[in-house]
Amino acid sequence: MAGIDEMINMIDQQQKRTSEAIISAAEKKAAAITAEGREKAEKAYADHMKKAQEQAQRELENSCSSADAEMKRRILACKVECVDRVIEDTVKKLHDLPEKEYFALVEKLAERSLREGEGVISLCRRDLDRLPEDFAEKLSQAAAKKNGTVKLDAEPAQIEDGFILSYGLISENCSFRAITEAEREGVRDTAARVLFGQVS
């Protein structure tokens, strides 16, 4: 009987050792799987965070670039608006000059435009009604210096100020607005330098 008990005891011991070995192996395998899973999860998390940070950085750079471009566009638009306002104010001031200064300016512009040949100067109705007495004579003298002649058209021109100078079929609009428009870029550059210290 004692032999059987001993044999049973040995079997129990062997079964216990086998169970412990199986459990230990399973625990080791579970620990390895857990460690591998944790490593993969940490790597996936790190990769995801890196991609997310790179994406966020790209979006930030794009946003900053877009905001910078928009700011520059608005500043340029503001500068152009300021320059155009100065140009409009200048045209108005020229239009509203006192008569003496106004006609002195018109004479100077006409002298620059006169050339050889028979010219005709057309003025607006407002200017025809307030012409200085010696205006036509001064223009004739200026034209003679260039081997030409010039006469005043009795019909008013459809302009606000300045004049239209015609030689046959060729006419030059020398109203203040037309002159400004023709030289707009140069006028803009000059106004921009005065307003902002640089070319717009």
PyRosetta script that sets phi, psi and omega in degrees:
from pyrosetta import init, pose_from_sequence

init()
pose = pose_from_sequence("MAGIDEMINMIDQQQKRTSEAIISAAEKKAAAITAEGREKAEKAYADHMKKAQEQAQRELENSCSSADAEMKRRILACKVECVDRVIEDTVKKLHDLPEKEYFALVEKLAERSLREGEGVISLCRRDLDRLPEDFAEKLSQAAAKKNGTVKLDAEPAQIEDGFILSYGLISENCSFRAITEAEREGVRDTAARVLFGQVS")
pose.set_psi(1, -40.5)
pose.set_omega(1, -179.5)
pose.set_phi(2, -63.8)
pose.set_psi(2, -33.0)
pose.set_omega(2, 180.0)
pose.set_phi(3, -66.8)
pose.set_psi(3, -38.4)
pose.set_omega(3, 180.0)
pose.set_phi(4, -67.3)
pose.set_psi(4, -43.8)
pose.set_omega(4, 179.7)
pose.set_phi(5, -60.9)
pose.set_psi(5, -38.6)
pose.set_omega(5, -179.9)
pose.set_phi(6, -68.1)
pose.set_psi(6, -39.7)
pose.set_omega(6, 178.5)
pose.set_phi(7, -64.6)
pose.set_psi(7, -42.7)
pose.set_omega(7, 178.9)
pose.set_phi(8, -62.5)
pose.set_psi(8, -41.0)
pose.set_omega(8, 179.6)
pose.set_phi(9, -63.2)
pose.set_psi(9, -41.5)
pose.set_omega(9, 178.9)
pose.set_phi(10, -64.1)
pose.set_psi(10, -41.3)
pose.set_omega(10, 179.3)
pose.set_phi(11, -63.3)
pose.set_psi(11, -42.8)
pose.set_omega(11, 178.6)
pose.set_phi(12, -60.7)
pose.set_psi(12, -43.5)
pose.set_omega(12, -179.5)
pose.set_phi(13, -63.5)
pose.set_psi(13, -43.3)
pose.set_omega(13, 179.9)
pose.set_phi(14, -64.0)
pose.set_psi(14, -42.4)
pose.set_omega(14, -179.8)
pose.set_phi(15, -64.5)
pose.set_psi(15, -38.2)
pose.set_omega(15, 179.2)
pose.set_phi(16, -64.4)
pose.set_psi(16, -44.9)
pose.set_omega(16, 179.9)
pose.set_phi(17, -63.9)
pose.set_psi(17, -39.6)
pose.set_omega(17, 179.0)
pose.set_phi(18, -63.9)
pose.set_psi(18, -45.8)
pose.set_omega(18, 179.3)
pose.set_phi(19, -61.3)
pose.set_psi(19, -43.0)
pose.set_omega(19, 180.0)
pose.set_phi(20, -63.6)
pose.set_psi(20, -39.9)
pose.set_omega(20, 179.6)
pose.set_phi(21, -65.1)
pose.set_psi(21, -42.5)
pose.set_omega(21, 179.4)
pose.set_phi(22, -64.0)
pose.set_psi(22, -45.3)
pose.set_omega(22, 179.4)
pose.set_phi(23, -62.5)
pose.set_psi(23, -43.4)
pose.set_omega(23, -179.8)
pose.set_phi(24, -62.5)
pose.set_psi(24, -43.2)
pose.set_omega(24, 179.4)
pose.set_phi(25, -64.7)
pose.set_psi(25, -41.9)
pose.set_omega(25, 179.3)
pose.set_phi(26, -64.2)
pose.set_psi(26, -41.2)
pose.set_omega(26, 179.2)
pose.set_phi(27, -64.2)
pose.set_psi(27, -41.6)
pose.set_omega(27, 178.8)
pose.set_phi(28, -63.4)
pose.set_psi(28, -43.0)
pose.set_omega(28, 179.8)
pose.set_phi(29, -64.6)
pose.set_psi(29, -42.7)
pose.set_omega(29, 179.0)
pose.set_phi(30, -62.7)
pose.set_psi(30, -39.8)
pose.set_omega(30, 179.2)
pose.set_phi(31, -65.5)
pose.set_psi(31, -40.8)
pose.set_omega(31, 179.4)
pose.set_phi(32, -65.5)
pose.set_psi(32, -42.7)
pose.set_omega(32, 178.6)
pose.set_phi(33, -63.5)
pose.set_psi(33, -41.7)
pose.set_omega(33, 179.5)
pose.set_phi(34, -63.7)
pose.set_psi(34, -44.2)
pose.set_omega(34, -180.0)
pose.set_phi(35, -63.3)
pose.set_psi(35, -43.6)
pose.set_omega(35, 179.2)
pose.set_phi(36, -63.9)
pose.set_psi(36, -41.4)
pose.set_omega(36, 178.4)
pose.set_phi(37, -63.5)
pose.set_psi(37, -43.0)
pose.set_omega(37, 178.9)
pose.set_phi(38, -63.0)
pose.set_psi(38, -41.7)
pose.set_omega(38, -179.8)
pose.set_phi(39, -63.0)
pose.set_psi(39, -44.0)
pose.set_omega(39, 179.1)
pose.set_phi(40, -64.9)
pose.set_psi(40, -41.4)
pose.set_omega(40, 179.8)
pose.set_phi(41, -64.0)
pose.set_psi(41, -43.1)
pose.set_omega(41, 179.0)
pose.set_phi(42, -64.4)
pose.set_psi(42, -40.1)
pose.set_omega(42, 178.2)
pose.set_phi(43, -65.5)
pose.set_psi(43, -44.4)
pose.set_omega(43, 178.8)
pose.set_phi(44, -61.8)
pose.set_psi(44, -41.2)
pose.set_omega(44, 178.7)
pose.set_phi(45, -63.9)
pose.set_psi(45, -44.3)
pose.set_omega(45, -180.0)
pose.set_phi(46, -63.4)
pose.set_psi(46, -43.1)
pose.set_omega(46, 178.5)
pose.set_phi(47, -62.7)
pose.set_psi(47, -43.9)
pose.set_omega(47, 179.6)
pose.set_phi(48, -62.0)
pose.set_psi(48, -45.1)
pose.set_omega(48, -179.5)
pose.set_phi(49, -64.1)
pose.set_psi(49, -39.0)
pose.set_omega(49, 179.1)
pose.set_phi(50, -64.0)
pose.set_psi(50, -46.6)
pose.set_omega(50, 178.4)
pose.set_phi(51, -63.1)
pose.set_psi(51, -41.4)
pose.set_omega(51, 179.9)
pose.set_phi(52, -63.9)
pose.set_psi(52, -41.3)
pose.set_omega(52, 178.6)
pose.set_phi(53, -66.1)
pose.set_psi(53, -41.0)
pose.set_omega(53, 178.0)
pose.set_phi(54, -63.6)
pose.set_psi(54, -42.6)
pose.set_omega(54, 178.2)
pose.set_phi(55, -63.5)
pose.set_psi(55, -43.6)
pose.set_omega(55, 179.0)
pose.set_phi(56, -62.9)
pose.set_psi(56, -39.3)
pose.set_omega(56, 178.6)
pose.set_phi(57, -64.7)
pose.set_psi(57, -43.1)
pose.set_omega(57, 178.2)
pose.set_phi(58, -62.0)
pose.set_psi(58, -44.3)
pose.set_omega(58, -179.8)
pose.set_phi(59, -64.4)
pose.set_psi(59, -38.2)
pose.set_omega(59, 177.8)
pose.set_phi(60, -64.6)
pose.set_psi(60, -45.5)
pose.set_omega(60, 179.6)
pose.set_phi(61, -62.9)
pose.set_psi(61, -42.1)
pose.set_omega(61, 178.2)
pose.set_phi(62, -63.6)
pose.set_psi(62, -41.9)
pose.set_omega(62, 179.5)
pose.set_phi(63, -64.1)
pose.set_psi(63, -43.6)
pose.set_omega(63, 179.2)
pose.set_phi(64, -64.2)
pose.set_psi(64, -42.1)
pose.set_omega(64, 179.2)
pose.set_phi(65, -64.0)
pose.set_psi(65, -42.8)
pose.set_omega(65, 179.7)
pose.set_phi(66, -65.4)
pose.set_psi(66, -43.4)
pose.set_omega(66, 179.6)
pose.set_phi(67, -64.6)
pose.set_psi(67, -39.7)
pose.set_omega(67, 179.0)
pose.set_phi(68, -64.1)
pose.set_psi(68, -43.9)
pose.set_omega(68, 179.3)
pose.set_phi(69, -63.5)
pose.set_psi(69, -42.2)
pose.set_omega(69, 179.8)
pose.set_phi(70, -65.1)
pose.set_psi(70, -40.0)
pose.set_omega(70, 178.9)
pose.set_phi(71, -63.5)
pose.set_psi(71, -44.7)
pose.set_omega(71, 178.9)
pose.set_phi(72, -63.1)
pose.set_psi(72, -39.9)
pose.set_omega(72, 179.1)
pose.set_phi(73, -62.5)
pose.set_psi(73, -43.5)
pose.set_omega(73, -179.5)
pose.set_phi(74, -67.6)
pose.set_psi(74, -39.6)
pose.set_omega(74, 178.1)
pose.set_phi(75, -62.8)
pose.set_psi(75, -44.3)
pose.set_omega(75, 179.0)
pose.set_phi(76, -62.3)
pose.set_psi(76, -44.4)
pose.set_omega(76, 179.6)
pose.set_phi(77, -61.3)
pose.set_psi(77, -40.1)
pose.set_omega(77, 178.9)
pose.set_phi(78, -64.8)
pose.set_psi(78, -42.5)
pose.set_omega(78, 179.5)
pose.set_phi(79, -63.5)
pose.set_psi(79, -45.3)
pose.set_omega(79, 179.1)
pose.set_phi(80, -60.6)
pose.set_psi(80, -42.1)
pose.set_omega(80, 178.9)
pose.set_phi(81, -62.5)
pose.set_psi(81, -43.3)
pose.set_omega(81, 178.9)
pose.set_phi(82, -63.1)
pose.set_psi(82, -44.1)
pose.set_omega(82, -179.7)
pose.set_phi(83, -63.9)
pose.set_psi(83, -45.3)
pose.set_omega(83, 179.7)
pose.set_phi(84, -63.0)
pose.set_psi(84, -35.1)
pose.set_omega(84, 178.3)
pose.set_phi(85, -66.5)
pose.set_psi(85, -40.0)
pose.set_omega(85, 177.5)
pose.set_phi(86, -63.2)
pose.set_psi(86, -41.5)
pose.set_omega(86, 178.8)
pose.set_phi(87, -62.2)
pose.set_psi(87, -45.9)
pose.set_omega(87, 179.2)
pose.set_phi(88, -61.8)
pose.set_psi(88, -42.1)
pose.set_omega(88, 178.7)
pose.set_phi(89, -63.0)
pose.set_psi(89, -38.6)
pose.set_omega(89, 179.7)
pose.set_phi(90, -64.5)
pose.set_psi(90, -46.1)
pose.set_omega(90, 178.5)
pose.set_phi(91, -58.8)
pose.set_psi(91, -42.6)
pose.set_omega(91, -179.9)
pose.set_phi(92, -65.7)
pose.set_psi(92, -41.6)
pose.set_omega(92, 179.6)
pose.set_phi(93, -64.1)
pose.set_psi(93, -40.0)
pose.set_omega(93, 176.8)
pose.set_phi(94, -63.6)
pose.set_psi(94, -43.2)
pose.set_omega(94, 179.3)
pose.set_phi(95, -61.1)
pose.set_psi(95, -36.2)
pose.set_omega(95, -174.8)
pose.set_phi(96, -96.3)
pose.set_psi(96, 11.5)
pose.set_omega(96, 178.4)
pose.set_phi(97, -57.6)
pose.set_psi(97, 149.8)
pose.set_omega(97, 172.4)
pose.set_phi(98, -56.9)
pose.set_psi(98, 150.6)
pose.set_omega(98, -172.9)
pose.set_phi(99, -50.3)
pose.set_psi(99, -47.2)
pose.set_omega(99, -176.3)
pose.set_phi(100, -60.2)
pose.set_psi(100, -48.6)
pose.set_omega(100, -179.7)
pose.set_phi(101, -67.6)
pose.set_psi(101, -38.5)
pose.set_omega(101, -178.6)
pose.set_phi(102, -60.2)
pose.set_psi(102, -52.4)
pose.set_omega(102, -176.6)
pose.set_phi(103, -71.4)
pose.set_psi(103, -27.3)
pose.set_omega(103, 174.2)
pose.set_phi(104, -64.2)
pose.set_psi(104, -39.5)
pose.set_omega(104, 177.8)
pose.set_phi(105, -67.5)
pose.set_psi(105, -44.0)
pose.set_omega(105, 179.4)
pose.set_phi(106, -61.0)
pose.set_psi(106, -42.5)
pose.set_omega(106, 178.1)
pose.set_phi(107, -60.0)
pose.set_psi(107, -44.6)
pose.set_omega(107, -178.9)
pose.set_phi(108, -63.6)
pose.set_psi(108, -42.2)
pose.set_omega(108, 178.6)
pose.set_phi(109, -65.3)
pose.set_psi(109, -39.7)
pose.set_omega(109, -180.0)
pose.set_phi(110, -65.3)
pose.set_psi(110, -42.8)
pose.set_omega(110, -179.8)
pose.set_phi(111, -58.9)
pose.set_psi(111, -36.9)
pose.set_omega(111, 179.2)
pose.set_phi(112, -69.0)
pose.set_psi(112, -30.3)
pose.set_omega(112, -174.5)
pose.set_phi(113, -93.6)
pose.set_psi(113, -20.5)
pose.set_omega(113, -178.4)
pose.set_phi(114, -62.9)
pose.set_psi(114, 148.9)
pose.set_omega(114, 178.2)
pose.set_phi(115, -150.4)
pose.set_psi(115, -175.5)
pose.set_omega(115, -179.4)
pose.set_phi(116, -66.8)
pose.set_psi(116, 140.7)
pose.set_omega(116, 179.3)
pose.set_phi(117, 118.8)
pose.set_psi(117, -177.1)
pose.set_omega(117, -178.1)
pose.set_phi(118, -97.2)
pose.set_psi(118, 110.6)
pose.set_omega(118, -177.9)
pose.set_phi(119, -105.1)
pose.set_psi(119, 155.9)
pose.set_omega(119, 175.7)
pose.set_phi(120, -129.1)
pose.set_psi(120, 128.7)
pose.set_omega(120, 177.8)
pose.set_phi(121, -106.8)
pose.set_psi(121, 127.6)
pose.set_omega(121, 178.1)
pose.set_phi(122, -111.9)
pose.set_psi(122, 131.3)
pose.set_omega(122, 179.3)
pose.set_phi(123, -113.7)
pose.set_psi(123, 163.9)
pose.set_omega(123, 176.3)
pose.set_phi(124, -74.6)
pose.set_psi(124, 164.7)
pose.set_omega(124, -178.7)
pose.set_phi(125, -57.3)
pose.set_psi(125, -41.9)
pose.set_omega(125, -178.9)
pose.set_phi(126, -58.3)
pose.set_psi(126, -42.7)
pose.set_omega(126, -177.3)
pose.set_phi(127, -75.7)
pose.set_psi(127, -35.4)
pose.set_omega(127, 177.2)
pose.set_phi(128, -61.3)
pose.set_psi(128, -33.1)
pose.set_omega(128, -177.8)
pose.set_phi(129, -78.5)
pose.set_psi(129, -9.3)
pose.set_omega(129, -176.6)
pose.set_phi(130, -134.3)
pose.set_psi(130, 25.0)
pose.set_omega(130, -177.5)
pose.set_phi(131, -60.8)
pose.set_psi(131, 135.2)
pose.set_omega(131, 171.6)
pose.set_phi(132, -64.7)
pose.set_psi(132, 149.8)
pose.set_omega(132, -175.8)
pose.set_phi(133, -60.4)
pose.set_psi(133, -37.0)
pose.set_omega(133, -175.1)
pose.set_phi(134, -94.7)
pose.set_psi(134, 9.7)
pose.set_omega(134, -175.5)
pose.set_phi(135, -61.3)
pose.set_psi(135, -51.2)
pose.set_omega(135, -178.1)
pose.set_phi(136, -62.5)
pose.set_psi(136, -38.9)
pose.set_omega(136, -179.4)
pose.set_phi(137, -64.9)
pose.set_psi(137, -42.2)
pose.set_omega(137, 179.9)
pose.set_phi(138, -63.7)
pose.set_psi(138, -38.9)
pose.set_omega(138, 179.1)
pose.set_phi(139, -67.9)
pose.set_psi(139, -38.9)
pose.set_omega(139, 178.4)
pose.set_phi(140, -62.3)
pose.set_psi(140, -41.6)
pose.set_omega(140, 179.0)
pose.set_phi(141, -64.1)
pose.set_psi(141, -41.6)
pose.set_omega(141, 179.4)
pose.set_phi(142, -65.2)
pose.set_psi(142, -39.1)
pose.set_omega(142, 180.0)
pose.set_phi(143, -67.3)
pose.set_psi(143, -38.7)
pose.set_omega(143, -179.3)
pose.set_phi(144, -61.0)
pose.set_psi(144, -34.7)
pose.set_omega(144, 179.1)
pose.set_phi(145, -64.3)
pose.set_psi(145, -20.3)
pose.set_omega(145, 179.6)
pose.set_phi(146, -108.9)
pose.set_psi(146, 21.5)
pose.set_omega(146, 179.5)
pose.set_phi(147, 59.2)
pose.set_psi(147, 40.6)
pose.set_omega(147, 179.3)
pose.set_phi(148, -139.0)
pose.set_psi(148, -179.5)
pose.set_omega(148, 174.7)
pose.set_phi(149, -131.2)
pose.set_psi(149, 159.8)
pose.set_omega(149, 176.5)
pose.set_phi(150, -149.1)
pose.set_psi(150, 141.5)
pose.set_omega(150, 176.3)
pose.set_phi(151, -133.1)
pose.set_psi(151, 157.9)
pose.set_omega(151, -179.9)
pose.set_phi(152, -86.6)
pose.set_psi(152, 134.8)
pose.set_omega(152, 175.1)
pose.set_phi(153, -80.5)
pose.set_psi(153, 130.1)
pose.set_omega(153, -179.3)
pose.set_phi(154, -72.7)
pose.set_psi(154, -22.6)
pose.set_omega(154, 179.7)
pose.set_phi(155, -84.0)
pose.set_psi(155, 134.2)
pose.set_omega(155, -179.6)
pose.set_phi(156, -70.8)
pose.set_psi(156, 144.5)
pose.set_omega(156, 176.0)
pose.set_phi(157, -86.9)
pose.set_psi(157, 152.5)
pose.set_omega(157, -179.6)
pose.set_phi(158, -85.6)
pose.set_psi(158, 63.3)
pose.set_omega(158, 177.6)
pose.set_phi(159, -134.6)
pose.set_psi(159, 166.5)
pose.set_omega(159, -177.7)
pose.set_phi(160, -89.5)
pose.set_psi(160, -29.9)
pose.set_omega(160, -176.3)
pose.set_phi(161, -164.0)
pose.set_psi(161, -177.3)
pose.set_omega(161, -179.9)
pose.set_phi(162, 68.7)
pose.set_psi(162, -141.1)
pose.set_omega(162, -176.9)
pose.set_phi(163, -161.5)
pose.set_psi(163, 167.8)
pose.set_omega(163, 170.6)
pose.set_phi(164, -117.6)
pose.set_psi(164, 126.7)
pose.set_omega(164, -179.6)
pose.set_phi(165, -108.6)
pose.set_psi(165, 123.9)
pose.set_omega(165, -177.0)
pose.set_phi(166, -120.3)
pose.set_psi(166, 137.5)
pose.set_omega(166, 171.0)
pose.set_phi(167, -126.4)
pose.set_psi(167, 98.6)
pose.set_omega(167, -175.5)
pose.set_phi(168, 64.5)
pose.set_psi(168, -124.5)
pose.set_omega(168, -178.4)
pose.set_phi(169, -86.9)
pose.set_psi(169, -4.4)
pose.set_omega(169, -178.2)
pose.set_phi(170, -97.9)
pose.set_psi(170, 122.0)
pose.set_omega(170, 179.7)
pose.set_phi(171, -121.6)
pose.set_psi(171, 143.9)
pose.set_omega(171, 177.7)
pose.set_phi(172, -122.0)
pose.set_psi(172, 119.6)
pose.set_omega(172, 179.5)
pose.set_phi(173, -82.0)
pose.set_psi(173, 112.6)
pose.set_omega(173, -179.5)
pose.set_phi(174, -113.5)
pose.set_psi(174, 31.8)
pose.set_omega(174, 171.3)
pose.set_phi(175, -68.9)
pose.set_psi(175, 156.7)
pose.set_omega(175, -176.6)
pose.set_phi(176, -60.2)
pose.set_psi(176, -38.6)
pose.set_omega(176, -179.8)
pose.set_phi(177, -68.0)
pose.set_psi(177, -42.0)
pose.set_omega(177, -180.0)
pose.set_phi(178, -64.2)
pose.set_psi(178, -41.7)
pose.set_omega(178, 178.2)
pose.set_phi(179, -62.7)
pose.set_psi(179, -43.6)
pose.set_omega(179, 179.8)
pose.set_phi(180, -63.2)
pose.set_psi(180, -43.6)
pose.set_omega(180, 179.7)
pose.set_phi(181, -63.8)
pose.set_psi(181, -41.6)
pose.set_omega(181, -179.2)
pose.set_phi(182, -64.1)
pose.set_psi(182, -32.9)
pose.set_omega(182, -178.3)
pose.set_phi(183, -108.1)
pose.set_psi(183, 23.1)
pose.set_omega(183, -170.4)
pose.set_phi(184, -55.2)
pose.set_psi(184, -46.5)
pose.set_omega(184, -177.3)
pose.set_phi(185, -64.3)
pose.set_psi(185, -43.1)
pose.set_omega(185, 177.9)
pose.set_phi(186, -64.4)
pose.set_psi(186, -40.8)
pose.set_omega(186, 178.2)
pose.set_phi(187, -65.3)
pose.set_psi(187, -40.5)
pose.set_omega(187, 178.3)
pose.set_phi(188, -60.8)
pose.set_psi(188, -45.2)
pose.set_omega(188, -179.6)
pose.set_phi(189, -61.3)
pose.set_psi(189, -43.8)
pose.set_omega(189, 179.7)
pose.set_phi(190, -63.6)
pose.set_psi(190, -46.2)
pose.set_omega(190, 179.9)
pose.set_phi(191, -63.5)
pose.set_psi(191, -39.1)
pose.set_omega(191, 179.8)
pose.set_phi(192, -64.3)
pose.set_psi(192, -40.3)
pose.set_omega(192, 178.2)
pose.set_phi(193, -63.3)
pose.set_psi(193, -40.5)
pose.set_omega(193, -179.3)
pose.set_phi(194, -68.4)
pose.set_psi(194, -43.4)
pose.set_omega(194, -176.6)
pose.set_phi(195, -76.6)
pose.set_psi(195, -41.3)
pose.set_omega(195, -170.0)
pose.set_phi(196, -121.7)
pose.set_psi(196, -2.5)
pose.set_omega(196, 179.2)
pose.set_phi(197, 75.4)
pose.set_psi(197, 13.9)
pose.set_omega(197, 178.9)
pose.set_phi(198, -157.3)
pose.set_psi(198, 167.9)
pose.set_omega(198, 178.9)
pose.set_phi(199, -78.0)
pose.set_psi(199, 133.1)
pose.set_omega(199, -179.6)
pose.set_phi(200, -72.1)
pose.dump_pdb("model.pdb")
